[in-house]
């Protein structure tokens, strides 16, 4: 029974494995998304608290 769990876990890990290019692409997309909002979640430039 435990061996079945190991096989399933290995298969799931393979499905979740990303290539280095996929990781870069995902990180760049997250960076672009984070750059479009400020710390308070505002999307308009200058709409946050003055620094």
NUPATOR-120761 format. One record per atom (N, C-alpha, C): residue number from 1; residue in three letters; atom name; x, y, z. Coordinates in steps of 0.1 Angstrom, whole numbers, padded with zeros to 4 digits. Example, Ala and Ser with C-alpha at 12.3 -4.5 7.8 and 13.67 -1.06 7.14 Angstrom:
<pts>
<1, ALA, N, <0132, -0057, 0078>>
<1, ALA, CA, <0123, -0045, 0078>>
<1, ALA, C, <0132, -0033, 0078>>
<2, SER, N, <0128, -0022, 0071>>
<2, SER, CA, <0137, -0011, 0071>>
<2, SER, C, <0129, 0000, 0079>>
</pts>
This chain:
<pts>
<1, UNK, N, <0008, -0012, 0000>>
<1, UNK, CA, <0000, 0000, 0000>>
<1, UNK, C, <0009, 0013, 0000>>
<2, UNK, N, <0019, 0013, 0008>>
<2, UNK, CA, <0028, 0025, 0009>>
<2, UNK, C, <0035, 0027, -0005>>
<3, UNK, N, <0039, 0016, -0011>>
<3, UNK, CA, <0045, 0017, -0024>>
<3, UNK, C, <0037, 0024, -0035>>
<4, UNK, N, <0024, 0022, -0034>>
<4, UNK, CA, <0015, 0029, -0043>>
<4, UNK, C, <0015, 0044, -0041>>
<5, UNK, N, <0016, 0048, -0028>>
<5, UNK, CA, <0017, 0063, -0025>>
<5, UNK, C, <0030, 0069, -0031>>
<6, UNK, N, <0041, 0061, -0030>>
<6, UNK, CA, <0053, 0066, -0035>>
<6, UNK, C, <0053, 0068, -0050>>
<7, UNK, N, <0047, 0059, -0057>>
<7, UNK, CA, <0045, 0059, -0072>>
<7, UNK, C, <0037, 0072, -0075>>
<8, UNK, N, <0026, 0074, -0068>>
<8, UNK, CA, <0017, 0085, -0071>>
<8, UNK, C, <0024, 0098, -0068>>
<9, UNK, N, <0032, 0099, -0057>>
<9, UNK, CA, <0039, 0111, -0054>>
<9, UNK, C, <0050, 0114, -0064>>
<10, UNK, N, <0057, 0104, -0069>>
<10, UNK, CA, <0067, 0106, -0080>>
<10, UNK, C, <0060, 0112, -0092>>
<11, UNK, N, <0049, 0106, -0096>>
<11, UNK, CA, <0042, 0110, -0108>>
<11, UNK, C, <0038, 0125, -0107>>
<12, UNK, N, <0033, 0128, -0095>>
<12, UNK, CA, <0028, 0142, -0092>>
<12, UNK, C, <0040, 0152, -0093>>
<13, UNK, N, <0051, 0148, -0088>>
<13, UNK, CA, <0063, 0156, -0088>>
<13, UNK, C, <0068, 0159, -0102>>
<14, UNK, N, <0067, 0149, -0111>>
<14, UNK, CA, <0071, 0150, -0125>>
<14, UNK, C, <0061, 0160, -0132>>
<15, UNK, N, <0048, 0159, -0129>>
<15, UNK, CA, <0039, 0168, -0135>>
<15, UNK, C, <0041, 0182, -0131>>
<16, UNK, N, <0046, 0185, -0119>>
<16, UNK, CA, <0048, 0198, -0114>>
<16, UNK, C, <0062, 0203, -0117>>
<17, UNK, N, <0071, 0195, -0123>>
<17, UNK, CA, <0084, 0200, -0126>>
<17, UNK, C, <0084, 0209, -0138>>
<18, UNK, N, <0090, 0221, -0136>>
<18, UNK, CA, <0091, 0231, -0147>>
<18, UNK, C, <0105, 0231, -0153>>
<19, UNK, N, <0106, 0234, -0165>>
<19, UNK, CA, <0119, 0236, -0171>>
<19, UNK, C, <0124, 0250, -0167>>
<20, UNK, N, <0137, 0252, -0168>>
<20, UNK, CA, <0143, 0265, -0164>>
<20, UNK, C, <0136, 0277, -0172>>
<21, UNK, N, <0133, 0275, -0184>>
<21, UNK, CA, <0127, 0285, -0193>>
<21, UNK, C, <0113, 0288, -0187>>
<22, UNK, N, <0105, 0277, -0183>>
<22, UNK, CA, <0092, 0280, -0178>>
<22, UNK, C, <0093, 0287, -0165>>
<23, UNK, N, <0102, 0284, -0156>>
<23, UNK, CA, <0104, 0292, -0144>>
<23, UNK, C, <0107, 0306, -0146>>
<24, UNK, N, <0116, 0309, -0156>>
<24, UNK, CA, <0119, 0323, -0159>>
<24, UNK, C, <0107, 0330, -0164>>
<25, UNK, N, <0099, 0324, -0173>>
<25, UNK, CA, <0087, 0330, -0178>>
<25, UNK, C, <0077, 0333, -0167>>
<26, UNK, N, <0075, 0324, -0158>>
<26, UNK, CA, <0066, 0326, -0147>>
<26, UNK, C, <0070, 0337, -0138>>
<27, UNK, N, <0083, 0338, -0135>>
<27, UNK, CA, <0089, 0348, -0126>>
<27, UNK, C, <0088, 0362, -0133>>
<28, UNK, N, <0090, 0363, -0146>>
<28, UNK, CA, <0089, 0375, -0153>>
<28, UNK, C, <0075, 0380, -0153>>
<29, UNK, N, <0065, 0371, -0155>>
<29, UNK, CA, <0051, 0375, -0155>>
<29, UNK, C, <0047, 0380, -0141>>
<30, UNK, N, <0052, 0373, -0130>>
<30, UNK, CA, <0049, 0378, -0117>>
<30, UNK, C, <0055, 0391, -0114>>
<31, UNK, N, <0067, 0393, -0119>>
<31, UNK, CA, <0074, 0406, -0117>>
<31, UNK, C, <0066, 0417, -0124>>
<32, UNK, N, <0062, 0415, -0136>>
<32, UNK, CA, <0055, 0425, -0144>>
<32, UNK, C, <0041, 0428, -0137>>
<33, UNK, N, <0035, 0418, -0131>>
<33, UNK, CA, <0022, 0419, -0124>>
<33, UNK, C, <0025, 0427, -0111>>
<34, UNK, N, <0035, 0424, -0104>>
<34, UNK, CA, <0038, 0431, -0092>>
<34, UNK, C, <0042, 0446, -0095>>
<35, UNK, N, <0049, 0448, -0106>>
<35, UNK, CA, <0053, 0461, -0109>>
<35, UNK, C, <0042, 0470, -0113>>
<36, UNK, N, <0030, 0464, -0117>>
<36, UNK, CA, <0019, 0472, -0121>>
<36, UNK, C, <0010, 0477, -0110>>
<37, UNK, N, <0013, 0472, -0098>>
<37, UNK, CA, <0006, 0477, -0086>>
<37, UNK, C, <0016, 0481, -0075>>
<38, UNK, N, <0012, 0491, -0067>>
<38, UNK, CA, <0021, 0495, -0056>>
<38, UNK, C, <0018, 0486, -0043>>
<39, UNK, N, <0025, 0490, -0032>>
<39, UNK, CA, <0024, 0482, -0020>>
<39, UNK, C, <0009, 0481, -0015>>
<40, UNK, N, <0001, 0492, -0018>>
<40, UNK, CA, <-0012, 0492, -0013>>
<40, UNK, C, <-0022, 0486, -0023>>
<41, UNK, N, <-0017, 0481, -0034>>
<41, UNK, CA, <-0026, 0475, -0044>>
<41, UNK, C, <-0031, 0485, -0054>>
<42, UNK, N, <-0027, 0498, -0054>>
<42, UNK, CA, <-0031, 0508, -0063>>
<42, UNK, C, <-0025, 0506, -0077>>
<43, UNK, N, <-0032, 0508, -0087>>
<43, UNK, CA, <-0027, 0506, -0101>>
<43, UNK, C, <-0024, 0519, -0107>>
<44, UNK, N, <-0028, 0530, -0102>>
<44, UNK, CA, <-0025, 0543, -0107>>
<44, UNK, C, <-0012, 0549, -0102>>
<45, UNK, N, <-0004, 0554, -0110>>
<45, UNK, CA, <0009, 0560, -0105>>
<45, UNK, C, <0005, 0572, -0097>>
<46, UNK, N, <0012, 0574, -0085>>
<46, UNK, CA, <0010, 0585, -0077>>
<46, UNK, C, <-0003, 0584, -0068>>
<47, UNK, N, <-0010, 0573, -0068>>
<47, UNK, CA, <-0022, 0572, -0060>>
<47, UNK, C, <-0020, 0566, -0046>>
<48, UNK, N, <-0007, 0563, -0043>>
<48, UNK, CA, <-0004, 0557, -0030>>
<48, UNK, C, <0000, 0568, -0020>>
<49, UNK, N, <0005, 0564, -0009>>
<49, UNK, CA, <0010, 0573, 0002>>
<49, UNK, C, <0023, 0579, -0003>>
<50, UNK, N, <0024, 0593, -0002>>
<50, UNK, CA, <0037, 0599, -0006>>
<50, UNK, C, <0048, 0594, 0002>>
<51, UNK, N, <0060, 0593, -0004>>
<51, UNK, CA, <0072, 0587, 0003>>
<51, UNK, C, <0080, 0598, 0008>>
</pts>
